[in-house]
Amino acid sequence: MSWPMASADEFAGPLALTAYRSLGRLLTPAAGWLLDFRQRRGREDAVRRGERLGIASQARPAGPLVWVHAASVGETNAVLPLIARLAECGTVPLLTSGTVTSAQVAAHRLAEPAIHQYAPLDLPRFLARFLDHWRPDLAILVESELWPGTIQAAHGRGIPVVLVNGRMSDRSFRRWRSARWLARAVLAPIELCLVQTQADAERFGALGARAVAVAGNLKFDAAPPEVDAAALAGLAGAIGARPVFLAASTHAGEEEAVLEVLPALRAAAPGLLTIVAPRHPPRGAGIAALAAARRLKTARRGAGEPLTVETEVYVADTIGEMGLWYSLATAAFLGGSLVPHGGQNPIEAVKLNTALVHGPHVGNFAEIYAALGEAGGVTPMAGPDGLAPALAPLLADAARRGRMAREARACVGRFAGALDRTWEKLRPFLPEQARGA
């Protein structure tokens, strides 16, 4: 009798995960150094540092608890409506995230009984400590948070793991495909991958995910960013009738391109105020220095510097105020798209009626940008040289801006419904008390 031979890949994946856990145990003593390094750069919360080591800062409430893990601000905002629905059906949602900015968003927008904690580092000791305390009934990972240690630790305790709002860019897919045996081992414990698009479904399926369904993008169902009415009125009063160009969620290298075209934009829109809202607010001081070096009258919101009639560049280096900047903008450039970052999600801007231009690097949100472009709801450009030609007509033509905003809103509306589809697919995995809700 001959026995079927197991392929090398069938052994390679589990062996790689075993090696990953073993390496994690060896690196555990270096965790403090890593957190020190990140803390010096403003990327860790010194007060709540213990949470990164799995040490809970709150007691576990009684009853069923669902753990939702999101990477940062965008993922947190996307999953907030799902968290609200979990709370409504009688579970305690525990949201974890990995950035200081996302924790600030959670502090502002999470409502009881939901709890926020920083995610434990993906190392066995800290994950065990976290799971010992919180004892979740279900683990929900958001978008592309495929941490091998986290997935294996939850699965090893019999906790169902589900991915929601899953996405995988071409670049990520190529990386995972080069180690398909590892991808298969990482994805195998996940009960269900609920993904944004058919392309995402095909990529997850090709990598070995055992159950994949297209539910759409939760960000289409998220509420627009909150806008502080008093702050909006104060800023609008300071700006007056001046046109406003917003460079939103910019990354390193994009601010220089924006500053370079300001003379041309000011010629097309006299009195122009430029607001630069960097994706990472700690970069604000450096951006202000770039503007000052060009002899532009500059103020930083993060430093409490006032916006006056003389201000030419206002650096909006704060957290949780993007709704303000979109509301004030005459027209906006959405960053992460002139550099090979993959773009930023345009939905928040669209929901606040902002006329948008973007660069060529939008692969992370290709479907959304393609739909908006086909509807005439955004203006694409090939590179930095296209900034002025794309923006000048928008700054000068209110009717054109209004038409773009209407088409963009209608386009986004056609993609709604992901929350309901996600909920129906998620229901069988919820704690029993919540399934009928």
Backbone torsions as a table, in degrees:
resi	resn	phi	psi	omega
1	MET	NA	135.2	178.5
2	SER	-106.0	142.4	-179.2
3	TRP	-103.7	141.0	178.2
4	PRO	-62.4	138.0	-178.9
5	MET	-88.4	130.6	175.8
6	ALA	-73.5	140.7	178.4
7	SER	-72.4	160.1	178.3
8	ALA	-60.7	-34.8	-179.0
9	ASP	-62.7	-34.2	-178.6
10	GLU	-64.7	-30.4	177.1
11	PHE	-87.0	-33.2	-171.9
12	ALA	-64.5	-42.8	-178.5
13	GLY	-60.0	-57.8	178.5
14	PRO	-58.7	-37.0	177.6
15	LEU	-64.1	-39.6	179.1
16	ALA	-64.5	-39.5	178.6
17	LEU	-67.5	-38.2	176.0
18	THR	-62.1	-43.1	177.6
19	ALA	-64.0	-39.1	178.9
20	TYR	-60.6	-45.9	179.2
21	ARG	-65.7	-40.4	179.5
22	SER	-64.1	-42.4	177.7
23	LEU	-63.9	-38.5	178.1
24	GLY	-59.7	-41.3	178.6
25	ARG	-64.0	-38.8	179.8
26	LEU	-67.9	-32.7	-176.1
27	LEU	-86.9	-8.4	-177.1
28	THR	-53.8	-42.9	178.9
29	PRO	-61.2	-20.5	-179.7
30	ALA	-86.6	-0.9	-176.8
31	ALA	-60.4	-39.9	179.7
32	GLY	-62.1	-40.2	178.2
33	TRP	-63.8	-43.2	179.6
34	LEU	-60.5	-45.0	-179.7
35	LEU	-66.9	-37.1	175.0
36	ASP	-59.0	-45.9	-178.8
37	PHE	-60.3	-46.4	-179.4
38	ARG	-69.7	-35.4	-179.4
39	GLN	-65.4	-38.2	178.7
40	ARG	-63.5	-23.6	179.5
41	ARG	-99.2	12.6	176.4
42	GLY	75.9	17.1	-175.1
43	ARG	-102.0	1.6	176.6
44	GLU	-133.7	151.6	179.6
45	ASP	-94.9	109.8	-175.7
46	ALA	-61.5	-36.2	-176.8
47	VAL	-68.4	-34.9	-175.3
48	ARG	-111.1	26.8	-176.0
49	ARG	-59.4	-33.2	-178.6
50	GLY	-58.4	-29.4	-179.6
51	GLU	-62.3	-31.5	178.8
52	ARG	-69.4	-16.9	176.7
53	LEU	-100.7	12.4	178.3
54	GLY	83.4	7.9	-178.8
55	ILE	-90.1	111.8	-176.0
56	ALA	-69.1	143.9	176.7
57	SER	-102.4	1.1	176.8
58	GLN	-138.3	157.8	175.5
59	ALA	-75.4	152.9	175.5
60	ARG	-80.0	125.4	176.3
61	PRO	-68.9	159.2	175.9
62	ALA	-71.9	156.1	174.8
63	GLY	97.1	-179.2	-177.8
64	PRO	-66.7	141.5	-177.8
65	LEU	-133.1	131.2	178.9
66	VAL	-113.4	123.3	179.9
67	TRP	-90.8	124.1	178.0
68	VAL	-118.0	121.9	-178.9
69	HIS	-113.7	121.5	177.9
70	ALA	-122.2	148.2	-175.0
71	ALA	-72.3	-57.5	-171.7
72	SER	-147.3	-151.6	-170.7
73	VAL	-64.0	-49.6	-176.3
74	GLY	-60.0	-45.1	180.0
75	GLU	-67.5	-37.9	178.2
76	THR	-62.6	-47.9	178.8
77	ASN	-60.7	-38.8	-178.0
78	ALA	-64.5	-35.6	-172.2
79	VAL	-93.9	-4.1	-178.9
80	LEU	-58.5	-42.5	177.4
81	PRO	-62.7	-34.3	176.6
82	LEU	-67.0	-39.9	177.5
83	ILE	-62.6	-41.3	177.9
84	ALA	-61.1	-39.6	179.9
85	ARG	-69.1	-37.0	175.5
86	LEU	-60.4	-41.8	179.5
87	ALA	-65.1	-38.9	-178.4
88	GLU	-64.5	-28.0	-176.6
89	CYS	-93.0	11.5	170.7
90	GLY	95.3	11.2	175.0
91	THR	-102.5	162.0	172.5
92	VAL	-97.8	113.3	176.5
93	PRO	-81.3	129.0	174.0
94	LEU	-109.4	109.5	179.1
95	LEU	-95.5	126.7	170.6
96	THR	-115.1	149.5	175.7
97	SER	-151.3	171.5	-171.1
98	GLY	-113.9	3.2	-175.6
99	THR	-126.2	153.5	178.1
100	VAL	-63.0	-39.9	-178.3
101	THR	-64.3	-40.0	179.2
102	SER	-67.8	-33.7	176.7
103	ALA	-65.2	-36.5	177.5
104	GLN	-66.9	-39.7	175.6
105	VAL	-62.5	-44.1	179.9
106	ALA	-61.9	-42.0	180.0
107	ALA	-61.3	-32.0	-176.8
108	HIS	-84.8	-33.7	-168.0
109	ARG	-113.8	-16.2	178.8
110	LEU	-76.1	139.2	176.9
111	ALA	-115.3	152.4	178.1
112	GLU	-58.5	146.0	9.4
113	PRO	-90.9	10.2	-176.4
114	ALA	-62.4	145.7	-178.5
115	ILE	-124.5	142.5	172.4
116	HIS	-113.3	137.6	170.4
117	GLN	-136.7	151.9	169.5
118	TYR	-69.4	144.4	-179.6
119	ALA	-68.6	138.9	174.4
120	PRO	-67.8	149.3	173.6
121	LEU	-58.0	149.5	-174.0
122	ASP	-78.3	57.2	-178.2
123	LEU	-127.5	142.3	-169.7
124	PRO	-52.9	-45.5	-175.4
125	ARG	-63.1	-42.8	-175.5
126	PHE	-75.1	-35.5	176.1
127	LEU	-66.3	-40.8	178.4
128	ALA	-62.4	-43.0	179.4
129	ARG	-62.3	-43.4	178.7
130	PHE	-61.4	-48.4	-177.0
131	LEU	-70.8	-33.3	176.0
132	ASP	-59.2	-39.0	-176.5
133	HIS	-79.1	-49.0	-169.2
134	TRP	-87.9	-26.8	177.0
135	ARG	43.7	60.6	-177.8
136	PRO	-68.5	149.7	175.8
137	ASP	-87.6	-19.1	-179.3
138	LEU	-155.4	141.5	175.1
139	ALA	-114.7	124.9	179.4
140	ILE	-115.5	119.4	176.8
141	LEU	-99.2	143.4	-173.2
142	VAL	-111.3	126.0	171.9
143	GLU	69.6	-89.9	-174.4
144	SER	-134.6	30.1	-178.3
145	GLU	-84.3	70.7	-176.2
146	LEU	-97.3	67.3	179.6
147	TRP	-82.4	117.6	-174.6
148	PRO	-58.3	-44.1	-178.0
149	GLY	-64.5	-42.8	-179.6
150	THR	-62.4	-47.0	-178.6
151	ILE	-63.1	-45.9	-178.3
152	GLN	-67.1	-38.0	-179.0
153	ALA	-65.3	-43.6	178.7
154	ALA	-66.1	-46.9	-179.3
155	HIS	-60.3	-39.4	-179.6
156	GLY	-63.5	-20.5	178.0
157	ARG	-100.6	9.3	178.6
158	GLY	76.6	18.4	178.8
159	ILE	-88.0	120.8	177.6
160	PRO	-61.5	140.3	179.1
161	VAL	-118.7	127.2	178.9
162	VAL	-128.8	140.0	174.3
163	LEU	-100.4	129.4	176.2
164	VAL	-119.1	153.7	-178.7
165	ASN	53.6	32.1	-174.8
166	GLY	-63.0	142.4	175.1
167	ARG	-146.2	152.4	177.7
168	MET	-147.1	114.1	179.7
169	SER	-72.6	165.7	176.6
170	ASP	-57.2	-41.7	-178.1
171	ARG	-64.0	-45.2	178.5
172	SER	-63.9	-40.2	-179.8
173	PHE	-61.9	-41.7	179.4
174	ARG	-62.7	-39.8	179.3
175	ARG	-65.4	-47.9	179.8
176	TRP	-64.1	-37.7	-177.4
177	ARG	-66.2	-29.4	178.3
178	SER	-68.1	-17.4	174.9
179	ALA	-131.4	56.9	-173.3
180	ARG	-58.5	-34.6	178.8
181	TRP	-61.0	-36.4	177.4
182	LEU	-73.5	-41.7	178.8
183	ALA	-58.1	-43.5	-179.0
184	ARG	-62.7	-40.6	-179.8
185	ALA	-68.3	-36.3	179.1
186	VAL	-70.1	-40.8	-175.6
187	LEU	-80.4	-23.2	-172.9
188	ALA	-54.9	-41.3	-178.3
189	PRO	-72.7	-12.3	-176.1
190	ILE	-76.8	120.7	-176.1
191	GLU	-64.9	-38.6	-175.8
192	LEU	-155.5	133.6	173.4
193	CYS	-107.0	109.3	175.3
194	LEU	-95.3	114.3	-168.9
195	VAL	-116.3	168.5	-172.1
196	GLN	-80.3	-40.9	-171.9
197	THR	-135.6	166.9	176.2
198	GLN	-63.4	-36.2	177.5
199	ALA	-61.9	-41.6	176.5
200	ASP	-61.8	-42.0	-179.7
201	ALA	-60.0	-43.4	180.0
202	GLU	-64.3	-38.2	179.8
203	ARG	-68.6	-46.3	178.5
204	PHE	-62.7	-41.0	178.7
205	GLY	-62.9	-41.2	-179.6
206	ALA	-64.9	-25.8	-179.4
207	LEU	-89.0	-3.3	173.6
208	GLY	106.9	10.2	175.5
209	ALA	-61.1	136.2	-170.9
210	ARG	-83.9	-24.4	177.8
211	ALA	-144.7	121.1	-176.6
212	VAL	-131.9	137.5	175.4
213	ALA	-142.0	144.2	177.4
214	VAL	-88.8	120.2	179.5
215	ALA	-114.9	-10.4	-175.7
216	GLY	94.3	-177.1	-174.5
217	ASN	-102.9	117.6	-179.4
218	LEU	-59.8	-22.8	-177.9
219	LYS	-66.8	-22.6	176.1
220	PHE	-68.9	-24.9	-178.4
221	ASP	-97.0	-5.6	-179.3
222	ALA	-71.9	148.5	176.6
223	ALA	-68.8	154.1	175.8
224	PRO	-64.2	160.0	179.0
225	PRO	-57.6	144.2	177.6
226	GLU	-68.5	147.8	-179.6
227	VAL	-127.0	120.6	177.0
228	ASP	-73.0	114.2	-173.6
229	ALA	-62.2	-40.3	-179.0
230	ALA	-67.1	-42.9	178.8
231	ALA	-64.5	-40.2	179.3
232	LEU	-62.3	-44.9	-179.8
233	ALA	-63.2	-40.5	-179.6
234	GLY	-65.3	-44.5	179.8
235	LEU	-68.1	-42.3	179.1
236	ALA	-61.0	-37.5	177.2
237	GLY	-64.9	-39.3	179.2
238	ALA	-70.0	-31.8	-178.4
239	ILE	-79.9	-36.9	-178.5
240	GLY	67.2	-135.4	-176.3
241	ALA	-90.3	6.3	-177.6
242	ARG	-65.5	140.5	171.3
243	PRO	-69.9	150.6	-175.5
244	VAL	-125.8	123.3	172.2
245	PHE	-103.7	122.4	179.4
246	LEU	-106.5	125.6	168.6
247	ALA	-101.9	104.3	-168.2
248	ALA	-102.6	139.5	175.2
249	SER	52.5	46.6	-177.5
250	THR	-77.6	153.8	177.3
251	HIS	-117.3	165.6	-179.1
252	ALA	-54.2	132.6	-177.9
253	GLY	100.0	-24.7	-179.0
254	GLU	-85.1	-31.4	-179.8
255	GLU	-63.2	-37.2	178.1
256	GLU	-60.9	-42.1	179.0
257	ALA	-64.3	-39.9	178.7
258	VAL	-63.6	-47.8	-178.0
259	LEU	-64.3	-31.6	-178.2
260	GLU	-64.3	-32.6	-175.0
261	VAL	-94.8	0.8	-176.8
262	LEU	-61.3	-38.6	177.3
263	PRO	-57.1	-42.6	179.6
264	ALA	-66.5	-38.7	-179.8
265	LEU	-70.4	-37.4	178.9
266	ARG	-67.1	-31.1	176.7
267	ALA	-67.2	-36.1	179.5
268	ALA	-79.7	-26.7	-176.4
269	ALA	-136.1	83.6	-177.7
270	PRO	-56.5	140.9	-179.7
271	GLY	81.7	9.6	-174.0
272	LEU	-55.2	133.2	168.5
273	LEU	-105.0	130.5	176.6
274	THR	-106.9	125.4	175.0
275	ILE	-107.8	124.6	177.1
276	VAL	-110.7	115.3	179.5
277	ALA	-112.4	93.9	-175.7
278	PRO	-67.7	149.4	177.0
279	ARG	-59.8	-35.8	179.6
280	HIS	-116.9	102.4	-173.7
281	PRO	-56.0	-30.8	178.0
282	PRO	-58.6	-13.4	177.9
283	ARG	-81.3	-0.4	-173.4
284	GLY	-56.7	-43.5	-177.6
285	ALA	-62.9	-40.3	178.9
286	GLY	-65.8	-37.3	178.8
287	ILE	-67.0	-42.1	177.7
288	ALA	-60.7	-37.8	178.7
289	ALA	-65.9	-38.5	177.1
290	LEU	-60.7	-43.1	-179.5
291	ALA	-68.3	-42.7	-179.4
292	ALA	-63.9	-33.7	178.6
293	ALA	-64.6	-23.1	176.2
294	ARG	-93.5	13.7	177.6
295	ARG	60.5	35.0	175.1
296	LEU	-95.4	134.9	179.1
297	LYS	-71.7	114.4	-165.4
298	THR	-122.8	144.8	174.0
299	ALA	-137.7	147.4	178.9
300	ARG	-113.6	124.6	176.3
301	ARG	-66.6	-37.9	-179.1
302	GLY	-62.6	-23.3	178.6
303	ALA	-98.1	5.2	179.3
304	GLY	74.7	17.5	-179.4
305	GLU	-79.4	134.2	-173.0
306	PRO	-74.2	148.6	170.9
307	LEU	-88.1	121.0	-176.6
308	THR	-123.5	177.8	179.3
309	VAL	-65.5	-20.1	-179.7
310	GLU	-89.6	-12.9	-177.2
311	THR	-65.5	128.5	177.6
312	GLU	-102.2	-35.7	177.9
313	VAL	-129.3	123.8	179.2
314	TYR	-114.0	116.1	-178.3
315	VAL	-89.5	113.6	-176.3
316	ALA	-94.6	72.4	-175.1
317	ASP	-95.9	61.5	179.2
318	THR	-130.5	171.9	-179.2
319	ILE	-105.9	141.2	169.8
320	GLY	76.1	17.5	-178.7
321	GLU	-118.6	15.6	-176.9
322	MET	-61.4	-30.6	176.2
323	GLY	-58.7	-36.1	176.8
324	LEU	-60.5	-48.2	-172.9
325	TRP	-69.4	-39.9	176.1
326	TYR	-64.0	-37.3	-178.5
327	SER	-68.2	-29.6	-178.2
328	LEU	-87.9	-17.3	-170.7
329	ALA	-72.5	135.4	167.4
330	THR	-76.1	-43.4	174.3
331	ALA	-153.1	157.3	-173.8
332	ALA	-140.7	147.6	167.2
333	PHE	-103.5	129.0	179.7
334	LEU	-99.0	120.4	-170.5
335	GLY	-76.0	-171.3	-173.5
336	GLY	70.8	8.5	-173.5
337	SER	-120.9	-12.5	173.1
338	LEU	-92.4	-15.2	174.5
339	VAL	-116.1	157.9	-175.2
340	PRO	-75.6	60.7	177.3
341	HIS	-95.7	-29.6	-178.8
342	GLY	110.6	0.0	176.9
343	GLY	88.5	168.6	173.9
344	GLN	-118.9	156.3	-176.3
345	ASN	-69.2	127.2	-177.0
346	PRO	-87.3	-3.3	-168.5
347	ILE	-64.8	-40.7	179.8
348	GLU	-59.5	-44.2	179.5
349	ALA	-63.1	-42.6	-179.5
350	VAL	-61.3	-41.8	-177.5
351	LYS	-68.6	-15.6	175.7
352	LEU	-107.7	21.4	170.0
353	ASN	63.3	35.2	-178.9
354	THR	-93.3	128.6	174.8
355	ALA	-76.3	123.4	-168.5
356	LEU	-115.9	143.7	163.6
357	VAL	-122.2	154.8	-179.3
358	HIS	-149.9	159.9	178.6
359	GLY	-86.7	-169.4	-172.4
360	PRO	-81.7	-17.3	-172.0
361	HIS	-94.5	81.0	-177.0
362	VAL	-126.9	30.5	-175.2
363	GLY	-60.9	-29.1	-179.8
364	ASN	-68.6	-19.8	-178.3
365	PHE	-133.7	40.5	-171.5
366	ALA	-57.9	-44.0	-175.9
367	GLU	-64.8	-42.2	-178.4
368	ILE	-63.9	-48.5	-178.6
369	TYR	-65.3	-37.0	179.0
370	ALA	-63.3	-43.5	180.0
371	ALA	-66.0	-43.4	179.0
372	LEU	-64.7	-39.5	178.6
373	GLY	-65.0	-41.7	179.5
374	GLU	-64.4	-33.2	-180.0
375	ALA	-81.6	-6.8	-176.4
376	GLY	77.0	24.0	-176.6
377	GLY	-93.8	-7.5	175.0
378	VAL	-141.8	163.3	175.7
379	THR	-116.4	112.2	177.6
380	PRO	-83.0	156.2	174.4
381	MET	-140.8	154.7	-172.8
382	ALA	-80.8	-22.2	-177.3
383	GLY	179.6	-173.1	-176.6
384	PRO	-56.1	-32.2	180.0
385	ASP	-64.6	-17.0	-179.4
386	GLY	-89.3	-4.5	-177.2
387	LEU	-59.6	-54.6	-177.0
388	ALA	-64.8	-46.9	178.6
389	PRO	-61.5	-30.7	-179.8
390	ALA	-79.0	-38.9	-172.6
391	LEU	-85.3	-37.2	-175.1
392	ALA	-56.2	-46.0	178.9
393	PRO	-64.2	-34.4	179.3
394	LEU	-67.7	-42.9	-179.6
395	LEU	-63.2	-26.7	-175.2
396	ALA	-95.8	-11.4	-169.1
397	ASP	-127.6	96.7	-178.5
398	ALA	-64.7	-37.2	-179.2
399	ALA	-64.2	-40.2	178.8
400	ARG	-65.7	-42.0	178.2
401	ARG	-61.4	-44.8	-179.5
402	GLY	-62.5	-40.3	179.0
403	ARG	-64.3	-43.7	178.1
404	MET	-60.8	-44.9	-178.0
405	ALA	-62.7	-41.5	179.8
406	ARG	-65.0	-44.1	-179.8
407	GLU	-65.3	-38.6	-179.7
408	ALA	-66.4	-43.0	179.0
409	ARG	-63.0	-42.2	179.1
410	ALA	-63.6	-39.2	179.2
411	CYS	-63.8	-47.7	179.7
412	VAL	-62.0	-38.8	179.5
413	GLY	-60.3	-32.0	-179.3
414	ARG	-69.6	-18.3	-179.1
415	PHE	-95.9	1.4	-176.5
416	ALA	-68.1	164.1	176.7
417	GLY	111.0	-2.7	-178.0
418	ALA	-64.2	-33.0	-178.6
419	LEU	-62.6	-47.2	-179.8
420	ASP	-64.8	-41.0	179.6
421	ARG	-65.9	-40.8	178.2
422	THR	-62.9	-43.1	-177.3
423	TRP	-62.2	-43.2	-178.8
424	GLU	-64.5	-39.7	178.9
425	LYS	-72.0	-29.1	-177.4
426	LEU	-80.5	-24.7	-171.7
427	ARG	-51.4	-43.6	-178.4
428	PRO	-62.6	-18.8	-177.4
429	PHE	-96.6	-6.7	-178.4
430	LEU	-72.0	157.0	171.7
431	PRO	-53.5	147.0	-171.5
432	GLU	-54.5	-37.2	-177.8
433	GLN	-63.6	-23.1	-173.2
434	ALA	-99.0	-8.9	-170.5
435	ARG	-68.5	-27.6	-178.0
436	GLY	-85.5	-5.6	-174.9
437	ALA	-75.9	NA	NA
